[in-house]
């Protein structure tokens, strides 16, 4: 394998050439948390849901069949596995498309929910991602983010910064939560962790743009 120096996060070989091991690793680390969060939302009948960075579809089993889910990802290898999962389970309420999260090909105000699970620090421009998510969701739509953010503890924050050389090669970087949501019209309803010492924060917010 060649060097990943200078590669954008969304071009990482972790998400392309190594897509066949994605589920083996990430399913163990992320799936339980993601499924819990989706189910806790009690998504109502008829809701239109966007999942940005859907990957291989490890979240899909949690979505109730009475909503419509559109999953998008930039990695075709990931989407092939997501489609296999959809067909295998006979899910008619879930579709996936290859699409750049920084340039969403959807109309304004198209979705009632938007999910961004472990993706805001993978794309090269988190603010652009959030701006696009807010554009395609309705005023008042619920926005759900799960991610590792830089700790407010100075020591842990320093460790995050020191690990950047490695994590960028794997396809992600570390940001403060404010860097992701501080410049977009979001109202935070809740931020929490499933375990006190978890590395991952769950953010539940509302789209606060005007009609």
N, C-alpha and C positions, 0 to 999 in steps of 0.2 A: 504494500500500500504506500502511496505517495504521502508527502507531507500535507498536513492540513493548515499550515501557516497561511494566514490571510483569508481563510475560507469564512464565508458568512455562516451564521448558525444554521440557517435553513438549508444550507448545502452540505451539511455534515454527512460523512459516510455512515454515521450511526443511523441515519434515517434513509439511506439509499442502499449502498452495497451491503450493509449489515442488517437490513430490515428483517432478515430471517431469524435473528436472535432477539428482536425487539420484544416480542411477547414473552419469551423465556425470562427476560430480565425485568421489564417494566410491569408486566402483569403482577409480579410478586410485590413490587414496590408501591405501585400506584393504584391498582384496580379497586381494592377494597375501599379505599378512601373516596375515590370518584363515585363508585356505585352508591355509597352511603349518602353523599352530598346530593346527587341527583334525586334519589328517592325521598330525601328530606324536603325537597321543594314542593312536593305534591302538585306537579304540573297538571293544569286543568284540561279537560277535553277541548279539542280544537286548537290548542296552542301550537304556534309555529316556532320551532327551536332550531337555532344555528349552533353547531359545534365547530369551532375553529381549531384546526390541528387535530383532526379526529384520528389520525394514524391508522392503526389496524382495527379500530372499533372496539377497544376493550371496554368502553363505557356503554355500548349500545344496549346491553341487556337490561339496564336500569330504566330506560325510557318507556313509559306506559304506551300501549298501542293506540290510545285515544288521542295522541298528539302526533304531529308531523315533524320529523327530524331531518335536517340537511347537514351532513358532515362534509367538511372541506379539508383538503390537505394538498401540499405541493409535491409530495413524494408519490409517484405512481405505484411504486412497489408496495408502499403501505396501503394504498387504496385497493390494490388487487386483493390483499388479505382481508380488508374490510368488506369488500364485496362477497368474498367467499363466506365470511361470517354471516352476512345478511342472508344469502341464499341458503346456507346450512340451517339457519334458524327460522326461515320463512317469514322474516320481518318485512311487511309491506309498508310500514310507516316510516322507514328509514331509507334515505338515499345518500349517496356520496358523489362528490365532484372534485376533479383536480382543479385547484384554484389557489392563487396567491392571497394570503390573508391580508396583505398590505394593499390589495387592489380588488376588493370583493365585487363580483359581477352580479350584484343584487340591487333591486330598487331600494330607495329610501323607505324606512318604516315598514319593513317586510316581516320582522320577527318579533315575537313576544318574549323570547328568552335567547340569551347568547352565552355559550359556555367556552371558557378558555382554560383548559386543563394542562398545566405544565408546558405552556407555549409562549407566554409573554417574554420570557428570557431566552427563547430560541430564535425568534424572528430578529432581524437586524435593527428594527425601529419599533419599539413597544408603543410609543405615542401614536405613530401612524396606525398601528394595529388597532388600538383602542378607538381612535377617531373613526376608522372604518366600521368597527363593531357598533359604535353609537349611531353612525349614519344609517345602517341597515336595520337597526332595532327601533321600535316605537318609543315615543315618550312614555316614561314609566316602566319600560321593559326591564326585566330582571337580568342583570349581568352577573355571572358567577365565574370567579377566578380561583384556581388552585395553583400555587407555585411556591418555590423557595425564594424568599427575599432576604436581602442583606440584613443581618441582625443589627439591632440598636445597641447591643453590647459591644463596646469598642474592641475587645479582644477577639470576639467571634467575627466581627466585621473585618478585622485585619486578616484573619484566616481566610475569609471569603475572597478578599482581594488577592492574597497570595496564591490561592488555588486557581485563579483565572487562567493562567497559562495552560493548565491541564484541562479545565472544563471547556475552554473555547475549542480545543482540539476535539472534544467529544460532542460539541455542537451547542453549548449554551454558555451564557455569561450570567453574572449575578447583579441584580439591581435593587435599589431601595423601592419599597412599595410606592412612595411618593413620585418616583421617576416614572412609574407606570400610569398612575391615576391622577397625579397632581395637576395636569394641564387639560383635563377633559371634564365635561359636565356629568359627573357621577355623584350620587348621594350614597354614601356607605351606610348600609343597614347593620352589618355585622362583620367583624373579622374574628376568627377563632382558629384553634387547632384541635384536632381530635384527641391528641395526647399532649400533655404539657411540654414534653421534650421533643415533640415532632419538629422536623426541619421544614415542614410545609404549612403554609397559611392558607386558610379558606376565606375568600372575600365575597360577601353577598352585597350587591349594590343595585341601584335603580338608575336607569337612563334619565338624566335631569334636563335634557334639551327641551326647548320650548316647542309647542306644536307648530 
